[in-house]
Each structure stands twice: as structure tokens, then as C-alpha cells.
Amino acid sequence: MTLGLIAGIAAGLALAAIAGARRTSTAYTRWRTATAAPDAIVFGSQLGIEDADYAPVLALPEVIDGGRFRLAPVGVTEHDELGSLAPGDDHLYQTVARPLLVHGRLPDPRRPDEVVVNRAAAAKYHLHVGQSLTLVSSTDPGAFYGQSPMTGGPTVRARIVGVGDSMMDQIFLSGVEPGFTPTPAFLAGPPQVPGAQNLVVRLRPGTDVTKFHERVAAAMKLPDIPVRDLGEDRKRITHSTGLERTGLLLFAAAVVLAGVVMVGQALTRSVHAMAEEASALRAIGFTRAALVRGMALPIVVTAVTAVVVAVGGAIAFSTRFPVGLARRLDPDVGAHADWLVLGLGAAALAVVIMAGAVVAAVRAAAGAARRGTMRTGSPIVRSLRAAAPLPLGIGAGLALEPGHGDRAVPVRPAIAGAVAGIVGVVGALGLVHGIDDALATPARAGQLWDALVMPNEQHSIAELAAATRADHDIRAVTDLVRMPLDLDGAGIPVYSLNQVQGNVPFVVLHGRAPTGTGEVALGPASAKALHKHIGDRVRIRNADKGEVTARVVGTALLPQTPHSSFDQGAWVSWQQIRALADIDTGEIERGLAVVVQPGVNPEALGNRLQKQLGVEVDRFSDAPQDVLALHDVRSLPKALAAFLALLGVAAVAHALFTAVRRRRHDLAVLRAMGLRPRQSAAVVAWQGTIVAVIALVLGLPLGVVAGRLSWRQVADSTPLRYVPPIAGAAILVAIPVALLLANALAAWPGRQAARMRPAEVLRAE
């Protein structure tokens, strides 16, 4: 019963992880359905249009529903860090982009005194349903960018009626930044709160967003209006959930391996214990088949117990899955019974237990017919026995020679388990180091600058360039241009750089940077969406300046903005952007991207520049959403490493105890020949040490390779600039820990070997 309980718990955890992986793979799709998530955003604000007429877009046949959001200056008095994209109609946050509520309800759009906060805000500020907040707004558009105080507009004492995240939180707040959602009634006025409006739309399944973009441009008579395909954002979320799914499957595999080792060894011991009287039974007429049936039949109770516990345990453990981002997206978190997984898993568990029992019974019955003897050993072991001290030579034999019959020692499982433990720990720590490095170093995702200084009517680019060059807290200054253009029919942001001080280009992943005219580097997501590779040609079109054809010379990571991700867009040379647009007219997005000196606080510098120069200073994102989502993944390799380490410990411990038990006759003979008790304990210690040394020699390089390969796969798929994770600390820790752990495991069986009474053992045998 106890063995069945242990097997059932291990199997239940593994089945719950597998079922959690299946739920993880569908979490985003189910979340989109539950929240009526939009498929595209029409950005009239990027063209400087304050009150765009989106009625022609909503009338297009492929549009199912749509809602407007306003870039309006609204805030919360109690928590000024809370951001919001206020609704511009009754559809947004109601029939499209609804928050996935974890508490409460949706607000009544007709009531200005109701509000929803997202989960990040609730967690950070300890907000809950029923609590009240003071909503404020401003009649000055500059308040939206933090250039003026939030005063002059409507002020309302509102009650929190719901807590949950919408797709707008995922797109613009990375799913981890605190935010709130007022109702459209709050901004109904008077006084009137300004704010440019953009449109999010739900499209009919199968709609080609590129063609939809063309229809939007024609309907609104704005050829250059940007349309963001939110289907490309699906990659950002499904990439993270895909990593979580893979991690859960690997976690389940590690649990299965650990369970097989621990339960299999216990099962083998149980069967062999029943074989103690096999010789006497055969002497009175029992056949080998009858012995096998007699030893395997009691294990049926173990198998039934394991199946029942596994099914119940899987349902109980299911409340812990999915994990990470998929758990935040899952609209139905709680206990679940995935009967496909449970049925197949229960059948496999019963078959594996009974098959293991039959194999162990066959071997036990065969061993009862003859008494195995220790082999002379391999040449390496014979050399050690000839040259090394006696305990080392005997310990090497126990560690490397499996033996046969009833004196067999699980040498290979012990070494394999120990190697797996070392590989798992070193590889997992390497992967975690890569994730932590990407989270702490935004440059890995191409986020190289700290702040963007924006010119205005009073301060030109030239004046700001002179002021920033003279600031000792600034290390580098780059003139950065961003404008939406048409690339092969798709609206894509096009960037260009002009180095003012220092040299900080975009991060090139493949190929090279564009130089001169007729060349372009694409963001990886845009290159994939356009089906372009290095060497292909792409048409870049400006409705006012005509078009050019450029050759793709590389892929690069670009700035993360609210309108596009860091892997979306195109990069052209300064000469090329001047040929495509009049960048000095002030009609396109242009600013000075600055990099601060080491030790300077970018936020404090931005606030100082904003006051001194009287211009808008925006902070660049510390890390894109794709990278921030990796934080949810980092616990999975740790869990995997823990189970692989458990597997190694169990395998080595079993080998040590088995060696003392099955080789007690040989140890008793050696003791009778003069081997001292302390030397007997040293034999077991050397056995564990040799297994640990072999595991380190094989596992350390394999672990380093595994960590680097897994991190390269994550970096390439995110995408990130790949930097090999440094596993030096893991190696330095693994060596002494493995040796100390091996000797600690050998302490108890070594004590048993030292306290052995040779006369009693030899007389009993």
C-alpha cells in the first residue's frame, strides 16, 4: 500500500503537469474568446489627427466590432503611477477588449463613479473591490505626458467594482504595469477633456490584416495611416506560454524519471524480498513460472492503489496549473479533470508497475537458481586494486562493476541518475542565468537608450543637441527618427539614426546595418510577416514622396513603443530617410535618444532635463513584454533541476545501500581476512565518491552545453541578442556539493558495513 501511495503521488503530479501543459497551449485562445480581444488597432493619433472619423472603418464588412480609446489625461490622486487608456465609447472594455475579471464585475458605462483596476495595480497598492479612488483629469493635453499637473478636468470619487486585465493591459502595459479603466461617462464632461482617439477592431476569422490595412487607408482617405496587426502580438504571448508548456512537459518527465527510479528500486527490493524462500519452494516442486506469478501477484494491490491515488492526486494538483503567464490568461483556473490524460496515464501506470514487477520476479527467480559470484573486474578496476589503497580498490569495484545474480548492484542506474542530476542543475542554472541577464540588461533586447528628448516649437533639434552634448551626465546622443511608411503594402514604422555624440546603433542580429540608400534592415517579426530574407528586396512607399526599392541587408532589434514591438519595423540610413521624407518639417516623430553615464539615474535625469529645457522627455522601456514574460518561466528550469537532482540522489543512495546488502558476504570475507571496520566504511565512501566524480566529469560539460543550447533557443525565438550564459558559479558549487553529498549518502550504509559481524554473516550464508 505504501509503495502504491508513493507511486500514485508521483504519477498524479506528473499527470497534473501534463494536463497543465495542455491547458497552457490553449490558454491564449480561450482568453481571447472570453475577453472579446481585438485583432487590429487603427492609429489615427500617429498622424496627428485628434478626432479621426472611424465610422468608415467600422462599416467595413470584415469588422465585427470596434471600440475607441483616448489618449486623454486621466489619473488617480492616491496613486499617480496608475496609467489608463480611457474608453472613447460604450464598446471598449464592454463588447471588445473586456477585462478578464478575477473579482467583481464590469462597470456600468453610464456611471462615472465606477472603475476597474488591473491585477498589477491591485497587487502593488493592495486595492480591492469596494475600495474608493479619486479619479482626476485635465484639460491640458500635456498632462497625458506628464508635462503639466492633472487639474482642470472632471474629478470623481469612484468605487472599484472589478479587478482584472484586458488585452489593452497586455499591449500597452506589458501585463505587469499597474493601470485602471474609467467609464466613458467619466469623460463625458463638462469640462471637455482632450485626447486623440484610436480604434481597436475585432475582425472576422481569416481576415488578411494587410488587405484590411489597405481598405482602411482607402476608406479613411489616409494612405499612411498605421494599422497594427495584433495577430503579431500573439507571437509574444504564445512564445512565453510555449516555453511554459515545454517546461511543464520536462517537469513531468523529470517527475516520471524520479518516480521510476525511486519506485522501481523499492519495487525490486520488495520482489526480491519475496524471493528469499524461492530455493526452498523450487525444491518442493514449484516451477519458475509459478514463482514469478507468486511474486508478481501481490503487486496488483500496489498497482490499483497507485492508479486510484494518481487520478485523485492529478485532480487535486490541477489547481496549481497552468503557471506563469498562462495562469494569468486562463479564464477558468481551478480544479480540472483531463480525462484523456488521466485515462492514458492511469493505464500506463498500471502497465509499468506490473511489467516492472514481472521483470523483477523473473530476475529474482533466475537468481534463486544459482548464486552469483563477483567477476574479476575490468582492466581499470584491476589496475586500481593493484595500485591503490585497499578501500579505494574495493570501492571502485562496487562503483563500476554491476555483478550478476543476487549480488548485482545497480551501477549503471546510479551513474546515469547522478549524471542526470548534474546536467539538470548546471543546465537549469545556465538557462536561469541567461533569463536573469536578459531581464537585467535591456540592451539584450535592443533597448539601448535611457530617454528620448522631444523637440517642440520653442526648442529645435539643433538646440537640444547642443544642450545634451554639454550635459556631463549624458554619455551618448542619437538623433532618432520614426515614421510610419508602407512596406510592400504593410504599415510599418521606419527608423533612422544620426549619431550626435558617441555611437549607439541598433542591435544587429543577422547580416549588417544599412548604409547609404537602397538598403534596409528589418525587425525579425516584420521580416517574417513580409516573408523577406537577407538579399530580398522590399518596396518602401511614402504617399507624398513616392517610393524606393531597398535590399534587405540584415535583421535588427528596434525600440519598444506603445505602437510597435521591438522586433517590428525597419531601419534605413540617414540618407535614405531624407530621401523618403522631409524630416525637418516637424511633422514626423523625431527626438534625441540619450544614454546616461554609469551610475546616473535615468528617471532623475529625465525629470531634470524636462525642467531645464522645457520639453517632453520620455523614458524608454526597461524591457519589452517578451522579455518580462520570461520572468514567469524561470521557475520551471529550477523545478526541473530539483527533480533531476532528486533522481540522482535516489539512484546513488539506492546503489550504496544495495551494495552493502548484496555484497555483505564479500565484505564479511574481507573482514575475516583483516579488513578493519573503518576501512569497510571507507569502501562505501569511495564507492559514492567515484560515482560522484564520474557524474561530474560527464555531467558538467553536458550541463554547460544543455544550458547554452536551451538559452540560445529561447533567445532566438524571443528574439534577443544571444550571450552565452556563464555557468562558472554553477560549476564551482556543483563540484564540492556533489562530493559532499555522495559522502553524506555513504555515511549510513558505511556505518552498517563497519558494524557488520563477519561470523554472523558467514554462518547465515
Stockholm file with secondary structure:
# STOCKHOLM 1.0

chainA/1-765         MTLGLIAGIAAGLALAAIAGARRTSTAYTRWRTATAAPDAIVFGSQLGIEDADYAPVLALPEVIDGGRFRLAPVGVTEHDELGSLAPGDDHLYQTVARPLLVHGRLPDPRRPDEVVVNRAAAAKYHLHVGQSLTLVSSTDPGAFYGQSPMTGGPTVRARIVGVGDSMMDQIFLSGVEPGFTPTPAFLAGPPQVPGAQNLVVRLRPGTDVTKFHERVAAAMKLPDIPVRDLGEDRKRITHSTGLERTGLLLFAAAVVLAGVVMVGQALTRSVHAMAEEASALRAIGFTRAALVRGMALPIVVTAVTAVVVAVGGAIAFSTRFPVGLARRLDPDVGAHADWLVLGLGAAALAVVIMAGAVVAAVRAAAGAARRGTMRTGSPIVRSLRAAAPLPLGIGAGLALEPGHGDRAVPVRPAIAGAVAGIVGVVGALGLVHGIDDALATPARAGQLWDALVMPNEQHSIAELAAATRADHDIRAVTDLVRMPLDLDGAGIPVYSLNQVQGNVPFVVLHGRAPTGTGEVALGPASAKALHKHIGDRVRIRNADKGEVTARVVGTALLPQTPHSSFDQGAWVSWQQIRALADIDTGEIERGLAVVVQPGVNPEALGNRLQKQLGVEVDRFSDAPQDVLALHDVRSLPKALAAFLALLGVAAVAHALFTAVRRRRHDLAVLRAMGLRPRQSAAVVAWQGTIVAVIALVLGLPLGVVAGRLSWRQVADSTPLRYVPPIAGAAILVAIPVALLLANALAAWPGRQAARMRPAEVLRAE
#=GR chainA/1-765 SS CHHHHHHHHHHHHHHHHHHHHHHHHHHHHHHHHHHTCCSEEECGGGGTCSSCCCHHHHTSTTEEEEEEEECCCEEESSCTTCBCCEESSSSBTTTBSCCEEEEECCCCTTCTTEEEECHHHHHHHTCCTTCEEEEEEBSCGGGGGTSSCSCBSCCEEEEEEEEEECHHHHHHSTTTSCBEECCGGGGSCSSCCCCCEEEEEEECTTCCHHHHHHHHHHHHTCTTCCEEETHHHHHHHHHHHHHHHHHHHHHHHHHHHHHHHHHHHHHHHHHHHHGGGHHHHHHTTCCHHHHHHHHHTTHHHHHHHHHHHHHHHHHHHGGGCSCHHHHHHCTTCSCCCCHHHHHHHHHHHHHHHHHHHHHHHHHHHHHHHSCCCCCCCCHHHHHHHHHSCHHHHHHHHHHHCCCCGGGCCCHHHHHHHHHHHHHHHHHHHHHHHHHHHHHHCGGGGTCCCSEEEECCSSSCHHHHHHHHHTCTTEEEEEEEEEEEEEETTEEEEEEEEEEEESCCCCEEEEECCCCSSSEEEECHHHHHHHTCCTTCEEEEEETTTEEEEEEEEEEEECCCCSSSCTTSSEECCHHHHHHHCCTTSSCSEEEEEEEECTTCCHHHHHHHHHHHHCSEEEECCSSCHHHHGGGGTTHHHHHHHHHHHHHHHHHHHHHHHHHHHHTHHHHHHHHHTTCCHHHHHHHHHHHHHHHHHHHHHHHHHHHHHHHHHHHHHHHHHTTCCCCCCCCHHHHHHHHHHHHHHHHHHHHHHHHHHHTCCHHHHHHHC
#=GC SS_cons         CHHHHHHHHHHHHHHHHHHHHHHHHHHHHHHHHHHTCCSEEECGGGGTCSSCCCHHHHTSTTEEEEEEEECCCEEESSCTTCBCCEESSSSBTTTBSCCEEEEECCCCTTCTTEEEECHHHHHHHTCCTTCEEEEEEBSCGGGGGTSSCSCBSCCEEEEEEEEEECHHHHHHSTTTSCBEECCGGGGSCSSCCCCCEEEEEEECTTCCHHHHHHHHHHHHTCTTCCEEETHHHHHHHHHHHHHHHHHHHHHHHHHHHHHHHHHHHHHHHHHHHHGGGHHHHHHTTCCHHHHHHHHHTTHHHHHHHHHHHHHHHHHHHGGGCSCHHHHHHCTTCSCCCCHHHHHHHHHHHHHHHHHHHHHHHHHHHHHHHSCCCCCCCCHHHHHHHHHSCHHHHHHHHHHHCCCCGGGCCCHHHHHHHHHHHHHHHHHHHHHHHHHHHHHHCGGGGTCCCSEEEECCSSSCHHHHHHHHHTCTTEEEEEEEEEEEEEETTEEEEEEEEEEEESCCCCEEEEECCCCSSSEEEECHHHHHHHTCCTTCEEEEEETTTEEEEEEEEEEEECCCCSSSCTTSSEECCHHHHHHHCCTTSSCSEEEEEEEECTTCCHHHHHHHHHHHHCSEEEECCSSCHHHHGGGGTTHHHHHHHHHHHHHHHHHHHHHHHHHHHHTHHHHHHHHHTTCCHHHHHHHHHHHHHHHHHHHHHHHHHHHHHHHHHHHHHHHHHTTCCCCCCCCHHHHHHHHHHHHHHHHHHHHHHHHHHHTCCHHHHHHHC
//
